[in-house]
């Protein structure tokens, strides 16, 4: 059984930085795509960034690429999201997810999810 656990959320002032971490366990993830999603209050969940383990390719569907950076440590099955220059509109529950099919690129079809970690950015 796959387990995905996020950590690192919290309250931060606008302009600040925060680093989220995610650890997956339960099988081998070397061919996975791992990603961060977020769900702002009252809105739908959206993809923030993704990392494909096999070639370290990254994907940022929106303009957060300049402020958010996804990285990983394959030996630990860990993926991180470094967020900087945070804005109040970045307030959301951030979820980590993993997809065992690396050909799902651009990323889609994530089957295993964490419980989420709250990020709140105050103005």
N, C-alpha and C positions, 0 to 999 in steps of 0.2 A: 504494500500500500504506500502510495506516495504522500509524503507530508511536505508542506511548504509553510515556512514560518518567517514572517516579516518582523523587523525591529527597527527602532531608530526614529519613530515619529515623535511629535511633540509640538510645543508652542514656540513660535519664533517671530521676531519682529520683521516687518517688511524690510527688504534689503539684506536680510540675513541668509545664512546657509544651513543646510541640514543634509545629513547622509543617512539614507535608508539602506538596510541590509536584508537579504533574503537567503535562507538556506533551505535547500531541498534534500530530501532523503527518501530512501525506499527502493531505489533501483539505480542503474547507471544513467547518467545524464549527458554523456559525451556527444550525443547527436541531437540534443534538444535545442529548442529555441526557448529562452527564458525572457520574461518581459515584466515591465511595470505598467500597471494601469492605475487610473484614479477615477473616483466618483465624487464630484463636488455635490454639495447639498442640493437636492431637488433636480439633479441632472443625471444623465446616463453615464455609465462607465465608459472611459475612453483610454485608448492605448497612449502611453507616454513615451516609452522607449523599449527596444528589444535587442537581445544579443543572441547570436547564433554561435554555439560553442565550437563547431567544427572549424570555422575559419575566422572567428572573432568579429564577424560582420555585425554592424550595429544599424539600427533603424529608428528614426525619429519622425513620426508622422506629422508633427506640428512644429511650431516655431520654438518649442522649448529646447531645441538642440543647442542653442547658444548659452542656455542657462543650466540645462540638465545634462549630465553625463552618466551613461550606463557603463559599468565595468564588471569584471567577474574574476573569480578564482576557481578554475575548474577542479583543482585538487580538493577544494572544500565544497564544491557544488554551491557556491555562493555568488550571488549577483548583487551589486550595489547600485544605488542611484544617488549621485552627488547632485544636490540642488543648490543653486546660488542665486543671488539677486531675487529672492523670493518675493512674491506679490500676494496681496490678500486673495486674489482670484485663484491662487494655487491651493487654497484651502480645500481639502478633500480627504477621503479615505483612500489610501494608496494600497494597492493590491499587487502581489507578486504571483506570477503564473508560469507554468511550464508546459511545453508542447513537445512530445517525443519525435515529431516529424519535421526534420530540418528543411525539407522541401516546401514547407508552408511558409513561403517568403515572397512578398511581404507577409509579415506574421498574421496568423489567424488560427482559429480552432484550438484554443487553449483549454485543456481538460482538467488540470490540477491547479487549484487556487489556494492561496493562504487566506487567513481570516481578515487581513487588512490592518493597517496602522494609520492612526489619525494624524494628519498634519494640519495645523492651524497657523495661519499667518496673520498677525495683527497689524493694523495700520498705524 
